[in-house]
Amino acid sequence: LRLDSDSSVISMGAQDDATFTHDGTTGLTIAATPISINSTGNLTLDSTTDIVLSGSSEVRVENDLRLDSDSSVISMGAQNDATLTHDGTTGLTIAATPISIDSTGVLDLNSTTGDINFQDGGTNQLSLDMDGTAGEVIAKLGQDGDDLVFKQYDGTEVLRLTDAASVEVKDNLTLKSD
């Protein structure tokens, strides 16, 4: 079957409710409600530019979504302002402003071979070493000269562990033994 005119349409159904439409240049639109593509093997979508999935309510992947290339990126938002980026080896970077983690249950941070670092501008400010060495959990400041300060909700300082190895307690010091 060959339709030699631009903007050709192949219609199917009693009310022409499924169509293949040539756009007049090089594109093709498939229209029907719903459209189902069933494959017993791999289904390959190949494009030299972006593959865009959009929907007025949601786009769902009901099983695994796999991005096989190194340095893969999942971008979200109209300006791609939230991203999950594979670094080309084994790491992942999550980038957005702000990032919020909201859990209705337990939130586990797990690092089996390294520290958990809190950074500002890429510089470690606080590291938690929780590898269980000698039964210790070590909190270590990342910058020489910084103090570790504990404050109340209103910002009032209550405890300071200084870089000079002193402990400062504001107002009252109460020691209890049960």
C-alpha positions in Angstrom: 0.0 0.0 0.0 1.5 3.3 -1.0 -0.1 6.8 -0.5 1.9 9.3 -2.5 0.2 12.5 -1.3 1.3 14.6 1.7 -1.0 14.6 4.6 -2.4 11.1 3.7 -4.6 9.4 6.2 -5.3 5.7 6.7 -8.6 5.3 8.7 -9.9 2.2 10.4 -13.2 1.5 12.1 -16.8 2.2 11.3 -16.4 5.8 12.5 -12.8 6.2 11.4 -11.8 6.1 15.1 -8.3 4.8 14.5 -6.0 6.7 12.1 -2.5 6.9 10.8 -1.9 10.5 9.6 1.1 11.8 7.6 1.8 15.3 8.8 2.7 16.7 5.4 6.5 16.6 6.0 8.2 13.6 7.5 6.1 12.7 10.6 3.4 10.3 11.4 0.6 10.4 14.0 -1.2 7.3 15.2 -4.5 8.2 16.9 -7.0 5.9 18.6 -8.5 5.5 22.1 -6.8 3.5 23.5 -3.7 2.5 21.6 -2.2 -0.8 22.7 1.2 -2.2 21.5 1.7 -5.8 22.6 5.0 -7.5 22.1 6.1 -11.0 23.3 9.8 -9.9 22.9 11.5 -6.6 23.3 9.7 -3.4 22.2 12.3 -0.9 20.9 11.7 2.8 20.5 14.6 4.3 18.7 15.1 8.0 18.0 18.1 10.2 17.2 16.6 12.9 19.5 14.3 12.6 22.6 11.7 10.1 23.2 8.9 11.9 25.0 6.2 10.2 27.0 3.3 12.5 28.0 -0.2 12.2 29.3 -2.9 14.4 30.7 -3.0 12.4 33.9 0.0 10.0 34.3 2.5 7.9 32.5 3.0 4.6 34.2 5.6 1.9 33.9 4.1 -1.2 35.6 7.3 -3.2 35.8 11.0 -2.3 35.5 12.2 0.8 33.7 15.8 0.2 32.6 18.2 2.8 31.2 21.2 0.9 29.9 23.6 3.6 28.9 26.2 4.9 31.4 25.6 8.5 32.4 21.8 8.1 32.1 19.7 10.9 33.3 16.0 11.0 34.4 14.8 14.6 34.2 11.6 15.8 35.8 9.8 19.2 35.6 9.1 21.5 32.7 12.6 23.0 33.0 14.2 19.6 33.9 14.9 21.1 37.3 14.9 17.8 39.1 17.3 15.0 37.9 18.5 11.6 38.8 21.9 11.1 37.1 24.0 8.0 36.8 27.7 9.0 37.0 29.0 6.5 34.4 30.3 4.0 37.0 28.3 3.1 40.1 27.1 6.3 41.6 23.9 8.4 41.5 23.4 12.1 41.9 20.0 13.5 42.9 19.7 17.2 42.0 16.8 19.6 42.7 16.2 22.7 44.8 15.0 21.9 47.4 15.1 18.1 48.0 12.6 16.8 50.5 12.5 13.3 51.8 9.1 12.5 53.4 8.6 9.1 54.9 5.5 8.0 56.8 7.6 5.2 58.3 11.2 4.6 59.1 13.8 6.4 56.9 17.0 4.4 56.6 20.3 5.8 55.4 22.7 3.0 54.8 26.4 3.2 53.8 28.0 -0.2 54.3 31.6 0.8 53.5 31.8 4.6 54.0 30.7 7.6 56.0 27.5 9.6 55.6 28.6 13.1 54.8 26.7 16.4 55.1 28.1 18.9 52.7 27.7 22.6 51.9 28.9 23.7 48.5 30.6 20.2 48.0 32.6 20.6 51.2 32.1 18.1 54.1 30.7 19.9 57.1 29.8 16.8 59.2 30.6 13.2 58.8 29.0 10.3 60.5 31.2 7.1 60.7 28.8 4.3 61.6 30.8 1.3 60.5 30.7 -0.2 64.0 34.4 -0.1 64.5 35.1 -0.7 68.3 31.4 -0.1 69.0 31.6 3.6 68.2 29.5 6.0 66.1 31.8 8.9 65.3 30.5 12.4 64.4 33.3 14.4 62.9 33.3 18.0 61.8 34.7 18.6 58.3 36.2 22.0 58.8 39.0 22.9 61.1 38.0 25.6 63.6 34.3 24.8 63.5 32.3 24.1 66.7 29.4 21.7 67.0 26.4 23.6 68.3 23.1 22.4 69.6 20.2 24.9 69.6 16.6 24.9 70.7 13.8 25.4 68.1 13.8 29.1 68.7 17.6 29.3 67.9 18.8 29.6 71.5 22.1 27.9 71.9 22.1 25.2 74.7 25.3 23.2 74.1 28.6 23.9 72.2 31.4 21.4 71.6 34.3 23.7 70.6 37.2 23.0 68.3 39.4 23.7 71.3 38.1 20.5 73.0 35.9 22.3 75.5 32.2 21.9 76.3 30.0 25.0 76.9 26.6 24.6 78.4 24.3 27.6 78.3 22.3 28.6 81.4 21.8 25.5 83.6 23.8 22.3 83.7 21.8 19.4 85.2 23.3 16.0 85.6 20.9 13.1 86.4 21.4 9.6 87.4 18.6 7.1 87.4 
